[in-house]
Amino acid sequence: MASVTHLQDNTFLARDRHGHAVLIDADAHGAPCPTELLVMALGACCSTDLVNGLSEAGGQVESCQLTTHETLREAEPRIYTDIELVFDIRAQGVDEALVSQVLAAALQRQCHVCLMLGGSIRLSTRFTLNAG
């Protein structure tokens, strides 16, 4: 369950079933717009699966930074057609093959947001790994 309350103009306060609140501004002046929140949720979900997957494989993740690159369709409605997730990872006890394997599993089987969006948006990943 979620609730969304109109505050003013195109600004809303959304709450989840636990009472956590998020300010949303459809004009993106005072808070993220709904589509930005969607990309942020995608990034957080996939990052969680990546960090957990590397940790479960015996790695020690020191940092994981994600940047996204989105492509919007030119015609209305302007929806995302492609989202690339670019990770900068610092970890001990992992190699590039393991990172690739964990990211593939996240996109194809684990990340709930990836699975919900994957049918309508092309998702891709790339990463740099600073391993020790």
KOLBALUM-85793 format. One line per field, with one value per atom (N, C-alpha, C): residue number from 0; x, y, z; residue in one letter; atom name. Coordinates in nm, 2 decimals. Each point is the difference from the previous one (the first is absolute). Last residue first. Example, Ala and Ser with C-alpha at 12.3 -4.5 7.8 and 13.67 -1.06 7.14 Angstrom:
residues 2
n c(1, 1, 1, 0, 0, 0)
px c(1.28, 0.09, -0.08, 0.03, -0.09, 0.09)
py c(-0.22, 0.11, 0.11, -0.57, 0.12, 0.12)
pz c(0.71, 0.00, 0.08, -0.01, 0.00, 0.00)
res c(s, s, s, a, a, a)
atom c(N, CA, C, N, CA, C)
This chain:
residues 132
n c(131, 131, 131, 130, 130, 130, 129, 129, 129, 128, 128, 128, 127, 127, 127, 126, 126, 126, 125, 125, 125, 124, 124, 124, 123, 123, 123, 122, 122, 122, 121, 121, 121, 120, 120, 120, 119, 119, 119, 118, 118, 118, 117, 117, 117, 116, 116, 116, 115, 115, 115, 114, 114, 114, 113, 113, 113, 112, 112, 112, 111, 111, 111, 110, 110, 110, 109, 109, 109, 108, 108, 108, 107, 107, 107, 106, 106, 106, 105, 105, 105, 104, 104, 104, 103, 103, 103, 102, 102, 102, 101, 101, 101, 100, 100, 100, 99, 99, 99, 98, 98, 98, 97, 97, 97, 96, 96, 96, 95, 95, 95, 94, 94, 94, 93, 93, 93, 92, 92, 92, 91, 91, 91, 90, 90, 90, 89, 89, 89, 88, 88, 88, 87, 87, 87, 86, 86, 86, 85, 85, 85, 84, 84, 84, 83, 83, 83, 82, 82, 82, 81, 81, 81, 80, 80, 80, 79, 79, 79, 78, 78, 78, 77, 77, 77, 76, 76, 76, 75, 75, 75, 74, 74, 74, 73, 73, 73, 72, 72, 72, 71, 71, 71, 70, 70, 70, 69, 69, 69, 68, 68, 68, 67, 67, 67, 66, 66, 66, 65, 65, 65, 64, 64, 64, 63, 63, 63, 62, 62, 62, 61, 61, 61, 60, 60, 60, 59, 59, 59, 58, 58, 58, 57, 57, 57, 56, 56, 56, 55, 55, 55, 54, 54, 54, 53, 53, 53, 52, 52, 52, 51, 51, 51, 50, 50, 50, 49, 49, 49, 48, 48, 48, 47, 47, 47, 46, 46, 46, 45, 45, 45, 44, 44, 44, 43, 43, 43, 42, 42, 42, 41, 41, 41, 40, 40, 40, 39, 39, 39, 38, 38, 38, 37, 37, 37, 36, 36, 36, 35, 35, 35, 34, 34, 34, 33, 33, 33, 32, 32, 32, 31, 31, 31, 30, 30, 30, 29, 29, 29, 28, 28, 28, 27, 27, 27, 26, 26, 26, 25, 25, 25, 24, 24, 24, 23, 23, 23, 22, 22, 22, 21, 21, 21, 20, 20, 20, 19, 19, 19, 18, 18, 18, 17, 17, 17, 16, 16, 16, 15, 15, 15, 14, 14, 14, 13, 13, 13, 12, 12, 12, 11, 11, 11, 10, 10, 10, 9, 9, 9, 8, 8, 8, 7, 7, 7, 6, 6, 6, 5, 5, 5, 4, 4, 4, 3, 3, 3, 2, 2, 2, 1, 1, 1, 0, 0, 0)
px c(4.15, 0.13, 0.03, -0.30, 0.01, 0.13, -0.35, 0.13, 0.01, -0.31, 0.02, 0.14, -0.43, 0.14, 0.02, -0.43, 0.06, 0.15, -0.54, 0.15, 0.06, -0.52, 0.09, 0.14, -0.57, 0.14, 0.08, -0.55, 0.09, 0.14, -0.49, 0.13, 0.09, -0.55, 0.12, 0.12, -0.43, -0.03, 0.12, 0.00, -0.08, -0.02, 0.24, 0.07, -0.08, -0.14, 0.03, 0.06, -0.10, -0.13, 0.02, 0.37, -0.09, -0.13, 0.33, 0.05, -0.10, -0.09, -0.02, 0.04, 0.09, -0.14, -0.03, 0.45, -0.05, -0.14, 0.21, -0.01, -0.06, 0.09, -0.07, -0.03, 0.23, -0.08, -0.09, 0.32, -0.09, -0.10, 0.33, -0.09, -0.10, 0.33, -0.10, -0.10, 0.38, -0.10, -0.11, 0.35, -0.09, -0.10, 0.32, -0.09, -0.10, 0.36, -0.10, -0.11, 0.36, -0.08, -0.11, 0.33, -0.09, -0.10, 0.33, -0.10, -0.10, 0.37, -0.09, -0.11, 0.36, -0.10, -0.10, 0.21, 0.06, -0.11, 0.11, -0.09, 0.07, 0.17, -0.04, -0.11, 0.01, 0.11, -0.06, -0.15, -0.03, 0.13, -0.27, 0.13, -0.03, -0.26, 0.01, 0.14, -0.37, 0.14, 0.01, -0.39, 0.05, 0.15, -0.46, 0.14, 0.05, -0.46, 0.05, 0.15, -0.40, 0.13, 0.04, -0.48, 0.07, 0.13, -0.42, 0.13, 0.04, -0.40, 0.01, 0.12, -0.36, 0.13, 0.00, -0.36, 0.03, 0.14, -0.36, 0.14, 0.04, -0.46, 0.05, 0.15, -0.02, -0.09, -0.07, 0.48, -0.14, -0.07, 0.46, -0.02, -0.15, 0.24, -0.06, -0.03, 0.39, -0.14, -0.04, 0.42, -0.04, -0.15, 0.42, -0.13, -0.02, 0.38, -0.01, -0.13, 0.25, -0.09, 0.01, 0.32, -0.04, -0.09, 0.23, -0.08, -0.03, 0.36, -0.06, -0.07, 0.23, -0.07, -0.07, 0.41, -0.09, -0.06, 0.23, 0.04, -0.09, -0.05, -0.03, 0.04, 0.15, -0.03, -0.01, -0.09, 0.07, -0.03, -0.18, 0.12, 0.08, -0.44, 0.10, 0.14, -0.38, -0.03, 0.10, 0.04, 0.02, -0.02, -0.11, 0.14, 0.04, -0.46, 0.06, 0.15, -0.23, -0.03, 0.06, 0.05, 0.08, -0.03, -0.26, 0.14, 0.09, -0.47, 0.03, 0.15, -0.14, -0.01, 0.03, -0.02, 0.12, 0.00, -0.38, 0.11, 0.13, -0.37, -0.03, 0.11, 0.03, 0.01, -0.02, -0.07, 0.14, 0.02, -0.44, 0.07, 0.15, -0.26, -0.04, 0.07, 0.06, 0.07, -0.03, -0.23, 0.14, 0.08, -0.44, 0.00, 0.14, -0.08, -0.01, 0.01, -0.02, 0.13, 0.00, -0.40, 0.08, 0.15, -0.33, -0.03, 0.09, 0.21, -0.13, -0.02, 0.29, 0.01, -0.14, 0.07, 0.02, 0.00, -0.07, 0.03, 0.03, -0.08, 0.06, 0.05, -0.24, 0.14, 0.07, -0.47, 0.07, 0.15, -0.31, -0.01, 0.07, 0.09, -0.04, 0.00, 0.02, 0.00, -0.05, 0.19, -0.06, 0.02, -0.04, 0.08, -0.07, -0.01, -0.05, 0.10, -0.16, 0.11, -0.05, -0.27, 0.00, 0.12, -0.14, 0.07, 0.01, -0.19, -0.08, 0.06, 0.13, -0.02, -0.07, -0.02, 0.03, -0.02, 0.05, -0.04, 0.05, -0.12, 0.07, -0.05, 0.02, -0.07, 0.09, -0.06, 0.08, -0.09, -0.09, 0.03, 0.09, -0.29, 0.04, 0.01, -0.03, -0.02, 0.05, -0.09, 0.04, -0.03, -0.19, 0.03, 0.03, 0.06, -0.08, 0.05, 0.01, 0.05, -0.09, 0.12, -0.09, 0.08, 0.02, 0.07, -0.11, 0.07, -0.08, 0.09)
py c(-0.56, -0.01, -0.14, 0.32, -0.11, -0.01, 0.32, 0.02, -0.11, 0.07, -0.07, 0.03, 0.18, 0.00, -0.06, -0.05, 0.03, 0.02, -0.05, -0.01, 0.04, -0.15, 0.04, 0.00, 0.03, -0.05, 0.05, -0.04, 0.03, -0.06, 0.17, -0.08, 0.04, 0.00, 0.09, -0.09, -0.19, 0.12, 0.09, -0.43, -0.02, 0.12, 0.01, -0.06, -0.03, 0.18, 0.10, -0.07, -0.24, 0.07, 0.09, -0.24, -0.09, 0.07, 0.25, -0.04, -0.09, 0.11, 0.11, -0.03, -0.32, 0.01, 0.12, -0.31, 0.14, 0.02, -0.43, 0.03, 0.14, -0.25, -0.08, 0.06, 0.20, -0.10, -0.07, 0.36, 0.04, -0.10, -0.12, 0.11, 0.04, -0.31, -0.06, 0.11, 0.15, -0.07, -0.07, 0.20, 0.10, -0.06, -0.28, 0.05, 0.11, -0.18, -0.10, 0.05, 0.29, -0.02, -0.11, 0.06, 0.12, -0.01, -0.33, -0.01, 0.11, 0.01, -0.11, -0.01, 0.30, 0.05, -0.10, -0.07, 0.04, 0.04, -0.03, -0.02, 0.03, 0.06, -0.14, -0.02, 0.48, -0.09, -0.14, 0.52, -0.12, -0.09, 0.46, -0.02, -0.12, 0.24, -0.09, -0.01, 0.27, 0.01, -0.07, -0.01, -0.02, 0.02, 0.10, 0.01, 0.00, -0.10, 0.00, -0.01, 0.15, -0.07, 0.03, 0.01, 0.05, -0.09, 0.13, -0.07, 0.06, 0.15, -0.12, -0.08, 0.38, -0.06, -0.12, 0.40, -0.11, -0.05, 0.39, -0.01, -0.10, 0.01, 0.04, -0.03, 0.20, -0.01, -0.14, 0.06, 0.03, -0.01, -0.10, 0.14, 0.04, -0.35, 0.00, 0.14, -0.11, 0.03, -0.01, -0.20, 0.05, 0.01, -0.02, -0.03, 0.06, -0.15, 0.07, -0.04, -0.02, -0.05, 0.10, -0.17, 0.12, -0.06, -0.17, -0.02, 0.13, -0.25, 0.12, -0.03, -0.26, -0.02, 0.13, -0.22, 0.11, -0.05, -0.31, 0.13, 0.11, -0.56, 0.12, 0.12, -0.53, 0.11, 0.13, -0.56, 0.13, 0.09, -0.45, 0.01, 0.13, -0.14, -0.08, 0.01, 0.24, -0.14, -0.09, 0.47, -0.04, -0.15, 0.19, 0.00, -0.05, 0.06, -0.11, -0.01, 0.37, -0.12, -0.13, 0.42, 0.00, -0.13, 0.07, -0.01, -0.01, 0.07, -0.13, -0.02, 0.43, -0.09, -0.14, 0.32, 0.01, -0.09, 0.03, -0.08, 0.01, 0.25, -0.14, -0.09, 0.48, -0.05, -0.15, 0.22, 0.00, -0.06, 0.05, -0.10, -0.01, 0.35, -0.13, -0.12, 0.44, -0.02, -0.13, 0.11, -0.03, -0.02, 0.14, -0.13, -0.04, 0.43, -0.09, -0.14, 0.34, -0.01, -0.09, 0.08, -0.09, 0.00, 0.28, -0.15, -0.08, 0.45, -0.03, -0.15, 0.29, -0.08, -0.02, 0.45, -0.14, -0.08, 0.46, -0.01, -0.14, 0.11, 0.12, -0.01, -0.30, -0.03, 0.13, -0.11, 0.10, -0.01, -0.28, -0.03, 0.10, -0.15, 0.12, -0.03, -0.25, -0.02, 0.13, -0.23, 0.11, -0.01, -0.38, 0.05, 0.12, -0.35, 0.11, 0.04, -0.44, 0.07, 0.10, -0.33, 0.14, 0.08, -0.47, 0.02, 0.14, -0.14, -0.06, 0.01, 0.38, -0.14, -0.06, 0.52, -0.09, -0.14, 0.53, -0.14, -0.07, 0.52, -0.07, -0.14, 0.43, -0.10, -0.06, 0.42, -0.06, -0.09, 0.33, -0.14, -0.07, 0.40, -0.01, -0.15, -0.02, 0.12, -0.02, -0.36, 0.11, 0.13, -0.54, 0.12, 0.11, -0.54, 0.12, 0.12, -0.58, 0.12, 0.11, -0.55, 0.12, 0.11, -0.58, 0.13, 0.11, -0.58, 0.12, 0.12)
pz c(-0.51, 0.07, 0.04, -0.39, 0.09, 0.07, -0.30, 0.07, 0.11, -0.47, 0.13, 0.04, -0.34, 0.02, 0.14, -0.38, 0.13, -0.01, -0.25, -0.02, 0.13, -0.23, 0.10, -0.05, -0.16, -0.02, 0.11, -0.20, 0.11, -0.03, -0.26, -0.02, 0.12, 0.02, -0.01, -0.02, 0.05, -0.07, -0.02, 0.23, -0.12, -0.08, 0.43, -0.11, -0.13, 0.45, -0.11, -0.12, 0.41, -0.04, -0.12, 0.18, -0.06, -0.04, 0.22, -0.13, -0.07, 0.45, -0.09, -0.14, 0.33, -0.03, -0.09, 0.03, 0.03, -0.04, -0.09, 0.15, 0.02, -0.44, 0.09, 0.14, -0.40, -0.06, 0.10, 0.11, -0.10, -0.05, 0.33, 0.05, -0.11, -0.11, 0.08, 0.05, -0.23, -0.09, 0.08, 0.24, -0.07, -0.09, 0.21, 0.10, -0.07, -0.26, 0.03, 0.10, -0.11, -0.12, 0.03, 0.33, -0.01, -0.11, 0.04, 0.10, 0.00, -0.29, -0.04, 0.10, 0.08, -0.09, -0.04, 0.48, -0.13, -0.10, 0.58, -0.11, -0.13, 0.47, -0.02, -0.11, 0.20, 0.02, -0.03, -0.18, 0.07, 0.01, -0.22, 0.07, 0.09, -0.46, 0.11, 0.06, -0.34, 0.04, 0.13, -0.43, 0.14, 0.01, -0.32, -0.01, 0.15, -0.33, 0.14, 0.00, -0.38, 0.03, 0.14, -0.31, 0.12, 0.02, -0.40, 0.04, 0.13, -0.18, -0.09, 0.04, 0.25, -0.01, -0.10, -0.06, 0.09, -0.02, -0.15, 0.01, 0.11, -0.32, 0.13, 0.01, -0.37, 0.12, 0.00, -0.25, -0.02, 0.14, -0.03, -0.05, 0.00, 0.35, -0.14, -0.04, 0.35, -0.01, -0.14, 0.32, -0.13, 0.00, 0.40, -0.05, -0.14, 0.40, -0.13, -0.06, 0.53, -0.11, -0.12, 0.45, -0.08, -0.11, 0.51, -0.13, -0.06, 0.38, -0.04, -0.14, 0.45, -0.12, -0.04, 0.37, -0.05, -0.13, 0.28, 0.07, -0.04, 0.00, -0.07, 0.08, -0.02, 0.10, -0.08, -0.12, -0.02, 0.11, -0.07, 0.08, -0.02, -0.18, -0.07, 0.07, 0.16, 0.01, -0.07, -0.05, 0.14, 0.02, -0.41, 0.01, 0.14, -0.09, -0.07, 0.01, 0.20, 0.07, -0.07, -0.21, 0.12, 0.08, -0.39, -0.03, 0.12, 0.04, -0.04, -0.04, 0.12, 0.12, -0.04, -0.34, 0.08, 0.12, -0.27, -0.07, 0.08, 0.16, 0.00, -0.06, 0.00, 0.13, 0.01, -0.42, 0.04, 0.14, -0.16, -0.08, 0.05, 0.18, 0.06, -0.08, -0.16, 0.13, 0.06, -0.39, -0.03, 0.13, 0.05, -0.06, -0.03, 0.14, 0.11, -0.05, -0.32, 0.07, 0.12, -0.22, -0.08, 0.05, 0.23, 0.01, -0.09, 0.17, -0.07, 0.01, 0.37, -0.12, -0.06, 0.27, 0.04, -0.13, -0.01, 0.14, 0.05, -0.47, 0.05, 0.15, -0.35, 0.04, 0.05, -0.14, -0.08, 0.03, 0.23, -0.14, -0.09, 0.51, -0.07, -0.15, 0.53, -0.14, -0.07, 0.51, -0.07, -0.15, 0.41, -0.11, -0.07, 0.49, -0.09, -0.10, 0.35, -0.06, -0.10, 0.24, 0.04, -0.05, -0.09, 0.13, 0.05, -0.42, 0.10, 0.14, -0.34, -0.02, 0.12, -0.23, 0.12, -0.04, -0.24, -0.01, 0.12, -0.18, 0.10, 0.00, -0.38, 0.07, 0.11, -0.41, 0.11, 0.09, -0.39, -0.04, 0.11, 0.16, -0.14, -0.05, 0.50, -0.08, -0.14, 0.31, 0.09, -0.06, -0.03, -0.07, 0.10, 0.07, 0.04, -0.08, 0.01, -0.06, 0.03, 0.17, 0.00, -0.06, 0.01, 0.00, 0.00, 0.08, 0.00, 0.00)
res c(g, g, g, a, a, a, n, n, n, l, l, l, t, t, t, f, f, f, r, r, r, t, t, t, s, s, s, l, l, l, r, r, r, i, i, i, s, s, s, g, g, g, g, g, g, l, l, l, m, m, m, l, l, l, c, c, c, v, v, v, h, h, h, c, c, c, q, q, q, r, r, r, q, q, q, l, l, l, a, a, a, a, a, a, a, a, a, l, l, l, v, v, v, q, q, q, s, s, s, v, v, v, l, l, l, a, a, a, e, e, e, d, d, d, v, v, v, g, g, g, q, q, q, a, a, a, r, r, r, i, i, i, d, d, d, f, f, f, v, v, v, l, l, l, e, e, e, i, i, i, d, d, d, t, t, t, y, y, y, i, i, i, r, r, r, p, p, p, e, e, e, a, a, a, e, e, e, r, r, r, l, l, l, t, t, t, e, e, e, h, h, h, t, t, t, t, t, t, l, l, l, q, q, q, c, c, c, s, s, s, e, e, e, v, v, v, q, q, q, g, g, g, g, g, g, a, a, a, e, e, e, s, s, s, l, l, l, g, g, g, n, n, n, v, v, v, l, l, l, d, d, d, t, t, t, s, s, s, c, c, c, c, c, c, a, a, a, g, g, g, l, l, l, a, a, a, m, m, m, v, v, v, l, l, l, l, l, l, e, e, e, t, t, t, p, p, p, c, c, c, p, p, p, a, a, a, g, g, g, h, h, h, a, a, a, d, d, d, a, a, a, d, d, d, i, i, i, l, l, l, v, v, v, a, a, a, h, h, h, g, g, g, h, h, h, r, r, r, d, d, d, r, r, r, a, a, a, l, l, l, f, f, f, t, t, t, n, n, n, d, d, d, q, q, q, l, l, l, h, h, h, t, t, t, v, v, v, s, s, s, a, a, a, m, m, m)
atom c(N, CA, C, N, CA, C, N, CA, C, N, CA, C, N, CA, C, N, CA, C, N, CA, C, N, CA, C, N, CA, C, N, CA, C, N, CA, C, N, CA, C, N, CA, C, N, CA, C, N, CA, C, N, CA, C, N, CA, C, N, CA, C, N, CA, C, N, CA, C, N, CA, C, N, CA, C, N, CA, C, N, CA, C, N, CA, C, N, CA, C, N, CA, C, N, CA, C, N, CA, C, N, CA, C, N, CA, C, N, CA, C, N, CA, C, N, CA, C, N, CA, C, N, CA, C, N, CA, C, N, CA, C, N, CA, C, N, CA, C, N, CA, C, N, CA, C, N, CA, C, N, CA, C, N, CA, C, N, CA, C, N, CA, C, N, CA, C, N, CA, C, N, CA, C, N, CA, C, N, CA, C, N, CA, C, N, CA, C, N, CA, C, N, CA, C, N, CA, C, N, CA, C, N, CA, C, N, CA, C, N, CA, C, N, CA, C, N, CA, C, N, CA, C, N, CA, C, N, CA, C, N, CA, C, N, CA, C, N, CA, C, N, CA, C, N, CA, C, N, CA, C, N, CA, C, N, CA, C, N, CA, C, N, CA, C, N, CA, C, N, CA, C, N, CA, C, N, CA, C, N, CA, C, N, CA, C, N, CA, C, N, CA, C, N, CA, C, N, CA, C, N, CA, C, N, CA, C, N, CA, C, N, CA, C, N, CA, C, N, CA, C, N, CA, C, N, CA, C, N, CA, C, N, CA, C, N, CA, C, N, CA, C, N, CA, C, N, CA, C, N, CA, C, N, CA, C, N, CA, C, N, CA, C, N, CA, C, N, CA, C, N, CA, C, N, CA, C, N, CA, C, N, CA, C, N, CA, C, N, CA, C, N, CA, C, N, CA, C, N, CA, C, N, CA, C, N, CA, C, N, CA, C, N, CA, C, N, CA, C, N, CA, C, N, CA, C, N, CA, C, N, CA, C, N, CA, C, N, CA, C, N, CA, C, N, CA, C, N, CA, C, N, CA, C, N, CA, C, N, CA, C)
